[in-house]
Amino acid sequence: MALAEICKISDAPYMKTRDNIADLERDCQQYACNLLNPYMLSAPPYEDPLKNLQNIVIDGVKSGIQMHFDHGTTTLGFKYQGGVILAVDSRATGGQFIGSQTMKKIVEINQYMLGTLAGGAADCVYWDRVLAKECRLHELRNKERISVAAASKIMANIAHEYKGMGLSMGMMLAGYDKRGPGLYYVDSDASRSPGNVFSVGSGSVYAFGVLDSGYRWDLKDDEAQELGRRAIYNATFRDAYSGGIVRVYHMTADGWVNVSNTDCMDLHYKYEQEKKNNK
Protein backbone atom coordinates (compact mmCIF):
# COMPACT_ATOMS: atom_id res chain seq x y z
CA MET A 1 0.00 0.00 0.00
CA ALA A 2 2.93 2.36 0.75
CA LEU A 3 4.43 1.72 -2.70
CA ALA A 4 1.05 2.37 -4.26
CA GLU A 5 0.85 5.71 -2.48
CA ILE A 6 4.38 6.66 -3.57
CA CYS A 7 3.63 5.74 -7.18
CA LYS A 8 0.25 7.48 -6.85
CA ILE A 9 -1.48 4.40 -8.23
CA SER A 10 -4.28 4.99 -5.76
CA ASP A 11 -5.10 8.21 -7.66
CA ALA A 12 -5.87 6.28 -10.83
CA PRO A 13 -9.60 6.20 -11.74
CA TYR A 14 -9.74 2.41 -11.67
CA MET A 15 -8.57 2.43 -8.05
CA LYS A 16 -11.30 4.80 -6.83
CA THR A 17 -14.00 2.28 -6.08
CA ARG A 18 -14.59 2.99 -2.40
CA ASP A 19 -17.09 5.77 -3.05
CA ASN A 20 -19.00 3.56 -5.47
CA ILE A 21 -19.12 0.76 -2.93
CA ALA A 22 -20.27 3.19 -0.26
CA ASP A 23 -23.04 4.41 -2.57
CA LEU A 24 -24.03 0.83 -3.27
CA GLU A 25 -24.11 -0.04 0.43
CA ARG A 26 -26.19 3.07 1.12
CA ASP A 27 -28.66 2.10 -1.62
CA CYS A 28 -28.88 -1.43 -0.23
CA GLN A 29 -29.74 -0.07 3.21
CA GLN A 30 -32.24 2.40 1.78
CA TYR A 31 -34.12 -0.13 -0.32
CA ALA A 32 -33.83 -3.11 2.04
CA CYS A 33 -37.20 -2.08 3.47
CA ASN A 34 -38.75 -3.43 0.25
CA LEU A 35 -37.84 -6.90 1.50
CA LEU A 36 -38.25 -6.38 5.24
CA ASN A 37 -41.46 -4.34 5.50
CA PRO A 38 -44.19 -4.48 2.82
CA TYR A 39 -45.78 -1.33 4.24
CA MET A 40 -42.64 0.76 3.61
CA LEU A 41 -42.04 0.18 -0.09
CA SER A 42 -39.71 2.76 -1.63
CA ALA A 43 -41.37 5.36 -3.82
CA PRO A 44 -40.15 5.89 -7.42
CA PRO A 45 -36.83 7.80 -7.34
CA TYR A 46 -38.02 11.22 -8.49
CA GLU A 47 -39.60 14.27 -6.90
CA ASP A 48 -43.28 14.08 -5.93
CA PRO A 49 -43.91 10.55 -7.30
CA LEU A 50 -47.68 10.77 -6.90
CA LYS A 51 -47.93 13.78 -9.21
CA ASN A 52 -45.12 13.02 -11.66
CA LEU A 53 -46.16 9.40 -12.22
CA GLN A 54 -49.48 10.65 -13.57
CA ASN A 55 -47.64 13.11 -15.83
CA ILE A 56 -45.51 10.29 -17.22
CA VAL A 57 -48.64 8.26 -18.00
CA ILE A 58 -50.27 11.28 -19.69
CA ASP A 59 -47.15 11.91 -21.78
CA GLY A 60 -47.22 8.28 -22.83
CA VAL A 61 -50.80 8.60 -24.02
CA LYS A 62 -50.00 11.75 -26.03
CA SER A 63 -46.88 10.29 -27.63
CA GLY A 64 -48.48 6.94 -28.40
CA ILE A 65 -46.00 5.08 -26.20
CA GLN A 66 -47.86 2.59 -24.05
CA MET A 67 -46.70 3.10 -20.47
CA HIS A 68 -48.93 0.33 -19.11
CA PHE A 69 -49.87 -2.92 -20.79
CA ASP A 70 -53.56 -3.56 -21.22
CA HIS A 71 -54.72 -6.25 -18.82
CA GLY A 72 -57.16 -9.01 -19.72
CA THR A 73 -58.84 -11.66 -17.60
CA THR A 74 -62.19 -12.92 -16.39
CA THR A 75 -62.93 -13.74 -12.76
CA LEU A 76 -66.26 -14.13 -11.01
CA GLY A 77 -67.70 -14.96 -7.63
CA PHE A 78 -71.16 -15.33 -6.18
CA LYS A 79 -72.80 -16.32 -2.92
CA TYR A 80 -75.70 -18.74 -2.70
CA GLN A 81 -77.33 -20.98 -0.12
CA GLY A 82 -74.47 -23.50 -0.30
CA GLY A 83 -71.55 -21.10 0.18
CA VAL A 84 -69.46 -19.13 -2.32
CA ILE A 85 -68.40 -20.07 -5.85
CA LEU A 86 -65.27 -18.59 -7.44
CA ALA A 87 -64.44 -19.25 -11.09
CA VAL A 88 -61.58 -17.86 -13.19
CA ASP A 89 -59.76 -18.34 -16.46
CA SER A 90 -55.98 -18.83 -16.65
CA ARG A 91 -54.72 -16.67 -19.53
CA ALA A 92 -52.12 -14.04 -18.62
CA THR A 93 -51.66 -11.25 -21.17
CA GLY A 94 -49.57 -8.13 -21.61
CA GLY A 95 -51.15 -6.08 -24.34
CA GLN A 96 -51.49 -8.34 -27.39
CA PHE A 97 -48.97 -10.84 -26.00
CA ILE A 98 -50.16 -14.03 -24.28
CA GLY A 99 -47.66 -14.70 -21.52
CA SER A 100 -49.21 -17.85 -20.07
CA GLN A 101 -52.18 -20.15 -20.51
CA THR A 102 -51.85 -21.74 -17.06
CA MET A 103 -51.80 -18.75 -14.68
CA LYS A 104 -53.38 -19.60 -11.33
CA LYS A 105 -55.71 -16.66 -10.65
CA ILE A 106 -57.15 -17.94 -7.38
CA VAL A 107 -54.80 -17.51 -4.41
CA GLU A 108 -55.37 -19.81 -1.44
CA ILE A 109 -54.87 -17.35 1.43
CA ASN A 110 -55.81 -19.96 4.03
CA GLN A 111 -58.19 -22.91 4.29
CA TYR A 112 -61.18 -20.58 4.75
CA MET A 113 -60.30 -17.68 2.46
CA LEU A 114 -59.53 -17.26 -1.24
CA GLY A 115 -58.48 -14.29 -3.35
CA THR A 116 -58.76 -13.74 -7.09
CA LEU A 117 -56.36 -11.92 -9.42
CA ALA A 118 -57.27 -9.22 -11.93
CA GLY A 119 -55.01 -6.40 -13.06
CA GLY A 120 -51.27 -6.70 -12.52
CA ALA A 121 -50.39 -10.27 -11.59
CA ALA A 122 -47.35 -9.21 -9.56
CA ASP A 123 -49.32 -6.68 -7.52
CA CYS A 124 -52.16 -9.09 -6.76
CA VAL A 125 -49.94 -12.04 -5.85
CA TYR A 126 -47.64 -9.91 -3.68
CA TRP A 127 -50.41 -8.31 -1.64
CA ASP A 128 -52.34 -11.56 -1.35
CA ARG A 129 -49.23 -13.07 0.24
CA VAL A 130 -48.98 -10.10 2.63
CA LEU A 131 -52.66 -10.56 3.46
CA ALA A 132 -52.08 -14.27 4.12
CA LYS A 133 -49.40 -13.32 6.66
CA GLU A 134 -51.69 -10.81 8.36
CA CYS A 135 -54.51 -13.37 8.55
CA ARG A 136 -52.18 -15.89 10.15
CA LEU A 137 -50.87 -13.33 12.68
CA HIS A 138 -54.45 -12.36 13.57
CA GLU A 139 -55.29 -16.01 14.19
CA LEU A 140 -52.25 -16.48 16.45
CA ARG A 141 -52.92 -13.30 18.44
CA ASN A 142 -56.67 -13.63 18.87
CA LYS A 143 -57.12 -17.43 18.82
CA GLU A 144 -59.76 -17.16 16.09
CA ARG A 145 -59.88 -16.80 12.32
CA ILE A 146 -60.06 -13.33 10.85
CA SER A 147 -63.38 -12.38 9.28
CA VAL A 148 -63.70 -11.80 5.55
CA ALA A 149 -64.79 -8.22 6.25
CA ALA A 150 -61.66 -7.51 8.30
CA ALA A 151 -59.38 -9.09 5.70
CA SER A 152 -60.93 -7.00 2.93
CA LYS A 153 -60.51 -3.88 5.09
CA ILE A 154 -56.80 -4.62 5.48
CA MET A 155 -56.46 -4.92 1.70
CA ALA A 156 -58.41 -1.69 1.12
CA ASN A 157 -56.19 0.16 3.62
CA ILE A 158 -53.09 -1.11 1.82
CA ALA A 159 -54.47 0.05 -1.53
CA HIS A 160 -55.27 3.47 -0.05
CA GLU A 161 -51.71 3.81 1.24
CA TYR A 162 -50.32 3.35 -2.30
CA LYS A 163 -53.19 4.97 -4.19
CA GLY A 164 -51.98 6.71 -7.35
CA MET A 165 -48.57 5.01 -7.19
CA GLY A 166 -49.17 2.60 -10.06
CA LEU A 167 -50.82 -0.37 -8.35
CA SER A 168 -53.13 -2.38 -10.60
CA MET A 169 -55.50 -4.62 -8.65
CA GLY A 170 -59.11 -5.68 -8.93
CA MET A 171 -59.57 -8.65 -6.64
CA MET A 172 -62.33 -10.52 -4.89
CA LEU A 173 -61.96 -11.99 -1.41
CA ALA A 174 -64.20 -14.93 -0.60
CA GLY A 175 -64.35 -16.78 2.68
CA TYR A 176 -66.40 -18.37 5.42
CA ASP A 177 -66.41 -17.11 9.01
CA LYS A 178 -68.75 -17.07 12.01
CA ARG A 179 -71.06 -14.72 10.13
CA GLY A 180 -71.38 -17.17 7.25
CA PRO A 181 -70.15 -16.84 3.67
CA GLY A 182 -68.53 -13.55 2.69
CA LEU A 183 -67.65 -12.00 -0.66
CA TYR A 184 -65.92 -8.62 -1.13
CA TYR A 185 -64.48 -6.69 -4.06
CA VAL A 186 -61.35 -4.57 -3.47
CA ASP A 187 -59.36 -2.62 -6.07
CA SER A 188 -56.28 -0.41 -6.30
CA ASP A 189 -58.38 2.74 -5.85
CA ALA A 190 -59.15 1.49 -2.32
CA SER A 191 -62.77 0.74 -3.23
CA ARG A 192 -64.27 -1.99 -1.05
CA SER A 193 -67.72 -3.44 -1.67
CA PRO A 194 -69.58 -6.45 -0.24
CA GLY A 195 -71.98 -8.21 -2.55
CA ASN A 196 -73.61 -11.40 -3.72
CA VAL A 197 -72.40 -11.42 -7.34
CA PHE A 198 -69.20 -9.97 -8.84
CA SER A 199 -67.31 -10.37 -12.09
CA VAL A 200 -64.02 -8.59 -12.76
CA GLY A 201 -61.90 -8.27 -15.88
CA SER A 202 -62.10 -7.61 -19.60
CA GLY A 203 -64.46 -10.55 -20.12
CA SER A 204 -66.74 -9.72 -17.20
CA VAL A 205 -69.51 -8.32 -19.43
CA TYR A 206 -69.80 -11.70 -21.14
CA ALA A 207 -69.71 -13.57 -17.84
CA PHE A 208 -72.46 -11.35 -16.46
CA GLY A 209 -74.65 -12.30 -19.41
CA VAL A 210 -74.69 -15.89 -18.16
CA LEU A 211 -74.74 -15.03 -14.46
CA ASP A 212 -77.69 -12.67 -14.72
CA SER A 213 -79.79 -15.27 -16.50
CA GLY A 214 -78.89 -18.25 -14.32
CA TYR A 215 -78.18 -16.93 -10.82
CA ARG A 216 -80.55 -17.45 -7.93
CA TRP A 217 -79.99 -17.91 -4.20
CA ASP A 218 -81.40 -21.44 -3.92
CA LEU A 219 -79.05 -23.05 -6.46
CA LYS A 220 -77.86 -26.57 -5.71
CA ASP A 221 -74.12 -27.16 -5.44
CA ASP A 222 -73.73 -28.80 -8.85
CA GLU A 223 -75.90 -26.11 -10.48
CA ALA A 224 -73.86 -23.31 -8.91
CA GLN A 225 -70.57 -24.88 -9.98
CA GLU A 226 -71.82 -25.38 -13.53
CA LEU A 227 -73.10 -21.78 -13.65
CA GLY A 228 -69.66 -20.43 -12.75
CA ARG A 229 -67.96 -22.78 -15.21
CA ARG A 230 -70.29 -21.85 -18.07
CA ALA A 231 -70.01 -18.12 -17.36
CA ILE A 232 -66.22 -18.20 -17.56
CA TYR A 233 -66.36 -20.34 -20.70
CA ASN A 234 -68.67 -17.81 -22.33
CA ALA A 235 -66.16 -15.05 -21.54
CA THR A 236 -63.24 -17.04 -22.98
CA PHE A 237 -65.25 -17.63 -26.16
CA ARG A 238 -66.00 -13.92 -26.67
CA ASP A 239 -62.99 -12.17 -25.10
CA ALA A 240 -59.58 -12.58 -26.74
CA TYR A 241 -57.80 -11.75 -23.49
CA SER A 242 -59.43 -14.61 -21.56
CA GLY A 243 -58.80 -18.30 -22.08
CA GLY A 244 -56.86 -21.34 -20.99
CA ILE A 245 -58.14 -23.41 -18.07
CA VAL A 246 -61.43 -22.72 -16.32
CA ARG A 247 -60.90 -23.19 -12.58
CA VAL A 248 -63.83 -23.49 -10.18
CA TYR A 249 -63.56 -23.31 -6.37
CA HIS A 250 -66.33 -23.87 -3.84
CA MET A 251 -66.13 -22.26 -0.38
CA THR A 252 -68.17 -23.88 2.40
CA ALA A 253 -68.20 -23.90 6.19
CA ASP A 254 -65.60 -26.71 6.02
CA GLY A 255 -63.22 -24.66 3.85
CA TRP A 256 -62.54 -24.38 0.14
CA VAL A 257 -62.57 -27.17 -2.42
CA ASN A 258 -61.03 -27.04 -5.90
CA VAL A 259 -63.98 -28.45 -7.83
CA SER A 260 -62.58 -28.58 -11.36
CA ASN A 261 -59.85 -27.39 -13.73
CA THR A 262 -61.09 -27.80 -17.30
CA ASP A 263 -59.61 -26.56 -20.56
CA CYS A 264 -61.98 -24.10 -22.21
CA MET A 265 -61.55 -25.97 -25.51
CA ASP A 266 -62.93 -29.15 -23.93
CA LEU A 267 -65.85 -27.15 -22.52
CA HIS A 268 -66.52 -25.68 -25.97
CA TYR A 269 -66.87 -29.10 -27.58
CA LYS A 270 -68.94 -30.34 -24.66
CA TYR A 271 -71.43 -27.47 -24.86
CA GLU A 272 -71.59 -27.64 -28.66
CA GLN A 273 -72.41 -31.34 -28.44
CA GLU A 274 -75.15 -30.59 -25.91
CA LYS A 275 -76.67 -28.09 -28.34
CA LYS A 276 -76.73 -30.69 -31.10
CA ASN A 277 -78.28 -33.31 -28.82
CA ASN A 278 -81.02 -30.90 -27.72
CA LYS A 279 -82.12 -30.12 -31.29
N, C-alpha and C positions, 0 to 999 in steps of 0.2 A: 504494500500500500504506500510506503514511503517513496519507493522508486516511481510509482505511478504519479505521486504528487509532484516529485521533482521533474518528471518528464511532461507534466501537465496533461497526462492521458485522461485524468478524471474530468478535464474541461471539454473533452470531445463530446459531441452530441449523443453518440451512441452509448456513452457512459452515464448520461443524465436520465436515469430511469426511476429514481427514487420518488420524484414528484408525481410521476405517472402512477406508480404503485400506490402512493398515498391517496391520489384522487380515486383510484379504483377501490381501495379499502373504504374510503369515505362513502362512495356510491353504494358499496355492498351493505354498509351499516344503514344507510338512508333507506334503501329499498328492501331490506330484510323483513320489514313489517309486512310486506306482501305475502310472505310465507308464514309469519308468526301470528299475525292478527288480521283476520279477514275484514274487520271493521275499520282498518286503518290503511286501506289500499292507497298507494301513491297516486296523486293526480297527474295528468299529462304535464310534461315538463315545459310549460309556457305560461305566461301571465294570464290570470283570470280564465282558467280552463273552461268554466261553465259558459262564459260568453263567447270566447274565441272558438270553442269546438263547434258551436252553432254557425259561426261565420265561415269556418272551413267547409262545413256541410253545404251551406248556401253557395259558396264559391264553386263547389263541385257540381252543383246543379246547373249553375250558369254556364260553366265551361264544358259541360257534358261529360265530365270525368266522374264516374260512379264512386262515391266515397264509401258507400255501404252496399253490400250485396243484397239483392232482393231475397227474402226468405220465403220458403214454401213448405207447407205441412198441413196435415189435418188431424186434429185431436178432438175428442168429444167425451163428455161425461154426463151422466144423469142419475138421479136418485129415483128409487121406486120402492115398493113395499118389501122387496127382498134385499135391499142394500144399495150399493152404488156400482154402476157399470162404467168402466173407462175403456175406450177403444182408440187406437192410434194407427197411423201408417208407419213406414220405416224409411222413407226416402229423405235423404239429406241433400239439400241443394245450396249452391252459391251462385246466384244469378241464373244463367242458363246451364250451368255445369252441375251434373249429378255427382255428388261426392261419395254417396253410399246408398245402397239399397237395403241395408240391414241395421240401420241406426235404431237403438233402443230408446224410444221416446217416453217410456214410463219408468220413472225412477222409484225404486223400492226404498222409501225413507226408513220405515220400520215395518213390522209385521201388520200394523194397523193403520198405516198411512202410505199413500202413493202420491207422486207428483208427475205431471206431464210436462213435455218440452215443446215450446213453440217460440220462434224468434232465433236468437243466437244460441247454438248448442252449447258453446263453452260457458256462456253466462248462466244458462239454466242448470247445467250439470254442476257447476261450481257452487252456486247458491243452494241447490238442493242438498249438496253434501254438507254445507255449513248448517243448513236447517236440520239435517239428520243428527249432527253433533249436538245442536241445541235441544232437540227433542230428547236425546239420550241423557243429557245433563239434567234436564227438567225431571225426568223419570227418577234419576238417582237422588236428586235433592228432595223431591216431594213424595216419593214412594207411590206415584201414580202416573199413568200415561198423560201426556199433554193433549189437550183438546184440539180438534181440527181448527176451531176458531182462533185459538191462541197461536197455533203454528202459522196460520195464514196472516195473522197480525204481525208476527215476527218478520215474515217475508215482505209484507207491505212496508214496514219500518225500514228494512234494509234498502228496498227500492227507493224510498223517499230520501234516504241519506245520499244516494248516488244519482238522484234524479237529474236529468240533463247532461250526464257525464258519458253517455254512449251506451248504456245498458240496453239490451234488446231481449225482453222476456214477456211471454204471455202464457202463464202456466195455470193449471188447475191443481188444487190440492183436494184429495178425497181421502176420507178416513172414517173410522168408527170409534166413538167414545161413549161415555156414560149418557150423553144426550141422544145417542143414536147415530145414524149415518150423517155425514157432513160433506158438503161440496162447496168449494170456494174458488173464485177466479181472482188471480193477482197478476198485475203486469208491471212493467218497468216505469210507468208513470205513477206508481204507488196506488193505483186503483185496487180496491178490494171489495168483492161482491159475493154474497152467498146466493145460492140458487138451486133449482131442481134440474135444469138442463143448460148445458153450455157446449159450444163448439168453437174452437179457436184455430186459426190458420187460413191459408189461402183457399183451401177447399171447404171451408166451413159452411159456405152458402149452399153447397150441394149436399153436405151432410144434414143440414137443417131441413132440407126438402124431404128427406126420409124420416128424420126424427119427428117433425111436426105432424106427419101423417100417421105415424105408428106409435107414438109415445102415449102412455097412460100410466097412472100410478099403480094399478093392480095387475101389472104384467107378471107372468110367471118367469122363473129364472131362465129357462131355455128361450123364451120369447124375448126377454130383455137382452140376453147375450146375442141373439140373432139380429135384433134391431141395431145394436151397436156395430156388429160386423157388417151388416148390409149398408149402413149409413157411411161407414168408412170406405167400403168398396165403391159406392156410388161417387164419392169424392175422388177416389183414385182414377175412376173411369173418365171423369169430366175435367179434372185439374191436372195439368202437366207436371206440377211441382209436388204432387202426392203420388205415392205408389209403394211398391215393395211388398212387405209382409204386413198383414192386418193382425194386430195384437189386441186381444180382449182380456181384461182383468175384471174380476168380480170381488167387491169388498163386502164382507159380511161381519157379523159380530164376532166370528172366530178368526178374522183376519182376511187378507187378500188371497185370491187364487188366480193363477194364470190359466185362463180357460182355454185359449187357443192361440196359435200363431200360424196363420194361413196365408199363402201367397195369393195376392190379388188376382193373378192370372187363373189360378185354380178356382177361385170364387167366381170369376167371370164365366168360365165354362160351365160351372155348376148352375148358376142362375140362368144362363142361356138355355141349358137343357131343361130346366124347370119350366121355362116359358113355352118351349116346344111341347112338353108333355101336357101342359094345361090347355093347349089349343084343341 
